[in-house]
Structures are given as structure tokens and as C-alpha cells.
Amino acid sequence: MKFSDAELMTMAIAAGEKARLHAPPNPWVGALVVSDQGVVISEGRTQAPGESHAEVEALRRAGPAARGATLVVTLEPCSHVGRTGPCSQAIIEAGVAKVVVGTLDPDIRVNGRGIEILREAGIEVQLGVEEEAVRDQLAAYLWQRTTGRPYVVAKVASTLDGIVAMSDGTSQWITSEAARRDAHVLRAQSQAIVVGAGTVRSDDPSLTARLGDIVVEPLRVVLGRAPLVARVRPCLELSGGLEDVIAALAERGVLQILVEGGPTTTSSFFAAGLVNHVAWYVAPAFGGARHSKGALCELETSTMSELRRGRVVDVRRIGEDVRVDVEVLWR
């Protein structure tokens, strides 16, 4: 069976996902080397920073079989010398005949130059295959490289009617253990986790990402002051406006921020227009609005024309709960 370019790009996206936790600040790219008969010869994904990029990894595994073959890669091959050499040059030297690319790399050191170099070398390049899916996967990287700002993900866990805390203030646990395990993956995918000081005082979270026996520790950021004995310590305590918070984390090279605060913090990020993506875990339970707290109870929308809208990226059932991922569409 010969796979279509779209099917091959879907496989490359899956390969890139395996690099999601270790690749940042580099993009989590996937690549395949495919023979002219349509047989997948090898697979590659971005290695840890300073090590091979996905294309080089796939070419290395393919060896001489890469000559005359097709390279399928989710992101435009780089064209500059960083901690590794340019992937575009490695592709040329390997004798690849065709390159299928998901989307352009907006990094100012690349931004079309990688494709230009390949075409100048006589290599056929096809751009934009399964581009929406690739851009969804690399959204945090593409946003950061385009704007210079971290990509902000707001995580919410609520009842079906949007309640995150009952009238007596209790909030643990609304969603299932399976959903909470999944949320730890979301933490591990982020370089910084932001909560308000109120959440630290009421819940005393550690904000680590526990993946089985592995513990990942993103930068823990508290808006305000954390108690001296809080489990979140050591942490970065920031004050001032949210724009200043974003700027401070941008200076630290953060690609993705996970906002895990309560209704006040989450509402503040929405009100400031800073949320790029929402990961909303919904439990089949009902809290009711009387004296309880809604996930965005501090956010005001004055009229329908001001309603904040988004695009549903993914919907998944996790145990008894449902996770809905939404890209926020700002005007």
C-alpha cells in the first residue's frame, strides 16, 4: 500500500509528538524518509537541545537509502548554524529528491529560506500538506517565534455547568483521577505554570508534573507572595500587570505558560486578552450557580458583540470526563 502525502504527514506529526516534552525551546518536529515505492524507510524526531533535529535523525537512520527518496517533515528545515548544522544542507548532501513540508518556520533565521535553499539545489519541495494539523501541534512554538511572547494555555477543571468550587469553598476533586493524570502531561508540556497567591494559600499545590515515576518541574510562578512554607517553593514570585508577567517569562525563554489559577487569575488573563488556548476538563456533575464559583466568574462580557469565541481543536473522553481544547479567536 502506497501512502498519500497527507497520510505520511500524519505519521510525521505523530513522530513529532514523541519529542513534545524534551525538545523545547526547539520545535517538536517529526520526519520520515520514504522510498519512491512509498515505503517508509525511517522516522526521526527532534532530539534534546543541542542534539540532532528530526530531519537529520531520519536521514541518519535511513543511511544510503535516503538518496533519491522523499523526506516528509512537519516544519520547514532550518537553514542556519546554531548548536547544530543546517538541516537544509544535510538534506542536499543526503541526495534526497523531494521534500514534503507541513508549514513554514517563522523563526527570522529561517522563514522560507530553508525551502529556497532546497529548491535552488534542484530538490522538489511541496509545502502546506496537512498544514492546519501541523500548526495546531506546533502552536506554542509558532506563536512564540512570531510574536516573541509565550503561548498561554488556560487549564480549567469544572462541572458540566462550569462550577469550580462549591458554596463552602471546596474544590477537590471535581474531575476524575484519569483527567488529573492527563493534566500532569499538560504541565509537563509547559515551561512555566502560573497561579495566584490565593490558590497557593487555599490549595497548597506543588505544581510538579508527575508522569509515572518521572517528575518534571516547570518554572513555578506565583502572582503575589507565596507563604514561606508553601509546597510551591522554590518559585518565582511576580507582581504588577499581567503584561509585565508575560514579558518577564519571555525574557526567560518560556515557550508555553500554563495558567492553573482559580477563577480570579484565569478571568484576569482572559480579560487582558492573553489566553491563546483553553484546555477545559468537564466532569458529568452539576454544582449550580447559587453561592458557588464559576470558572470565569470574575470575567464580564457586556454584550453579545463582545462575546469571546474560539475554535474547537480537539474533544476527548478521559475516563468519565471530557477534555475540550479550544483555540481562542481574538479580534
N, C-alpha and C positions, 0 to 999 in steps of 0.2 A: 504494500500500500504506500502510495506517494502522498505525503502530507502537503497541504496548501501552505502558502506563506503565512496566512493568518493562524493556522494550527501550529506551525513552528514557532511563531512569535508567542503564542500562548504558553508553549513549553519553555521558551526563554524567560517569560515572566515568572513562571514557577521556579525556575533555576535562580533568578534574581531574588526571590522571596527568601531563599535559604541564606542569603547574605544580609538580611534586614537588620540583624542585631549587632553584627561585628563590623560592617562596612563604614558607617558614619565616622567622620564627616564626609566620606566619599559616598557616591550613589550606589545603591544596591542593585547592580546590573546583572543580567543574565545573558548568556551567549551560547549558540550552538554552531558546530561545524557540520554541514550537510553535504553529502556527495551529490553528483549530478544525477544519480538514480533516486535521490530523495531519501537516502538512508542517513539517519543521524549518527555521525561518527563520534562526536564528543560533545560534552557540555562543560561550561565554565561559569563561574560566578565571581564577583568581586571578593578578593581576599581582604585581610585586615589592612588598615592604613600602612602604606609603605611597601606592601606586597603586590602581587600581580592583580591587574584588572581582569574583568571577565573575559574579554576577547583574547588576551594573552594566555590565560589559563586554558581556554578552549583550544586554541591553536597548539599549545604545548602538548595537550593530551592527544590531539589529532596527529601530530608529527607530520611526516611526508604526505599523508593523505589529505592535508589541507590544500595542497596545490591543485588548482582548478575547481575547488569546492566553493560552496556558498557559506558565508558567515551570517548568521541571524543574531542580531543584538538589540537589546531594548533601547539603549541610549547611544547617541552619536559617539563614535570613537574619538578619544581625545587626540589633540594634535600638538601638545606642548610637553615639555620636560618638567616633571615635578619630582616626587620621590621615586617615580618610575619613568621609563621612557614612553614616548608617544605610541599609543595603540595603532594609530593610522599607519605608522611606519612598519610596525610589526606585521600588520595585515598585508602590506605590499610585499614585504620580504618573504612572507609565507606563500605567496603566489595565489592567493585567493582570487577567484574570478568575479564573484558577485557578493555584495553586502546588502542585507535587508535590515533597515533601521526602523525602530519604533518611533522615536521622536528626537528632535534636536536637543543638544545640550546648551542651555542658556549661559553657562559659565563664559565670562568675557574672553577667556583664553581659548575657547572652542567656538561655539555659536556659529556653526556652519563651516568652519574652516576644516574640520576633520573630513567632512564629506567632500569638500572641494579638493583636498589633497588626494583622496582616493580616486576621484573622477579624473584628475589630472594624470594619475598613474595608469589610466585605462581600465579601471575597475568599474563595473556596472553597479550603481547604487540605487536602491529602491527605498524611498522614505515614506513614513506615515502608516506603516502596517500596524493595525490594532493600536493606533495612537492613543485613543481615549483610555483604554485599559492600562497602557504603559504610563500615561500621565497620572492616572489615579494611583498607581503603585508608587510612583516617584514624586507624588505631590509635594511632600515636605522639602525634598531636595530642590525641585524646580522652583518652588516659591522662594526659598532662601537664596538661591543663585540669581533669581530675577529681581528681588526686592532688597536683598541684604538683611532681611528680617527673619526671625524664626517663624516657623509654621505653628499655629496654635490650635491644639485639639482640646475640646472641652469634653470631659467624661462625666456622664450622669447615670445614676442607677436609681430608678424610681418605680412606683406602682404604675398601673396602666393609666391612671388619671393624673400622673405627673407629680405625685407626692414623694418627698424625700425624707421627711421627718414627721412623726406623729405629734399630736397636740401636747404630749408630755415631753417632747424633745427627743425621744428615742428614734434611732435610725438604723440600727444594726440588728439583723441584716434583712434588707428588703429583697435582694436578689439571691440566687442560689450559689452554692459553693462553686459550681461549674462556671457561672458567669464571673465570679470573683477571680477564679484562676485565669480566665481569658483576659480580665482587666490587668492582671500582672504582666501578660505579654505586651499589652498596650504601654504599660510603664516601661518595660524593657526596650521598647522601640523609641522611647523619648529620651532626650539628653538632659531634660530638666523637668521636674514636677513642681507645680506651683499650688500652694494652698494659702488660705488666710490664717491669721493667728487665732481666730475664733475656732476654726476646725482643729487646730493643734491643741487648744485648751480643752475642747469638748471630747474629741475622739482619741487624741494622743497617737496619731498614726506614725509608723516608722517610714513609710513611703519607699520601701525597697521593692524590688521586683523578684519574687520567688518563683523560679521555674524548676520545679522538682528539687534536686539537690543543689542547683545553681542559684546564687543570689546576685542579682545585678543592682548596682547602686547608682542611679542617675543623680544629678545635682538636685538637692532638695532645697526648695526656695519657699520661704515664709514671708508673706506680706505683713510686715509688722515685726513684733518681737515674740519669740518663742520662749516658753518657760525654760529655766536653766536645766531642769531635769527631763525635758521632753524627749521622747524617743526619736524625734525627727533630727535631733542633733547628731553630728555636726551638720549645719545647714547654712545657707546664705540668707540673711535677713535683709529685705529691701523695703524701702518706704518711698513715698512720693507717688506721682501719677503712673498709670499702667504703661504709658508710652515710655517712661523712664525705665520701667522694669524690662520692657521688651528690648530697649537699647542696651541695657546692661547685660542681658543674656546674649544678645547679638555679638557684643564685644568678646564674649567667652566662646564664640563659635558654635553656639547651640543651633541645631537644625530644627528640632521639634520640641515644643513645650506642651506638656500635658497639664491642663488645669483640672485639679481634683478638689477644689474648694467647695464650700457649701453654696447655698443659693445666693448669698451676697456677693461672693467672689465671682461666681460664674455669671451672674447677672451683670456685674460690672464690666467683665470682658466683652459680653455681648453689647452692652450699651455703648462701649467705646469703639465698637466695630472691629474688634481684634480677633474674633474667632473665625478660623478657616474651616474647621471640620468639627462635627459633633459625633461622638460615639455614645449612643444612648441605649442603656440596658433597661429593658422593661420587664417587670415581673407581673404575672397574672394575679394581681392583687389590687385592692381598692382602698385608698386612705380617706377620701372625702376632703373637701376643702375647708370645713369648719375647724378653725384653730390649728390646722396642720400647716406644714410648709411645702410649697410647690418648688420645683427645681429652679424656676426662674421667677420666683415671687417678687423679687426686687426690680424686675425689668418692666418698664412701662412702654406700651405702644398706644399712641394717642388716637390713631385712626387706621382704617384698613389699608390705606395707601402707604402706611409706614410699616406694615407687617413684614417681618424678616422671613425670607423664603430660602429654600435650598434645593439641592438635587440629591435624590437618594442614590447612594453609591453601592450600598450592599445591605441586605437583610438576611440575618442568620439566626436559626434557632440554636440556643445553647442550653442544654438541659431543659428545664421548664420555662426558661426565659427567652427573650428575643433581643438581639442586638441590631440596632438600626444605625447605619453610618450615613451621614448627610454632609455634603459639601455646602457650606453656607455661600449664598449668592448675594454679595453686597452690590448695591447700586453704584 
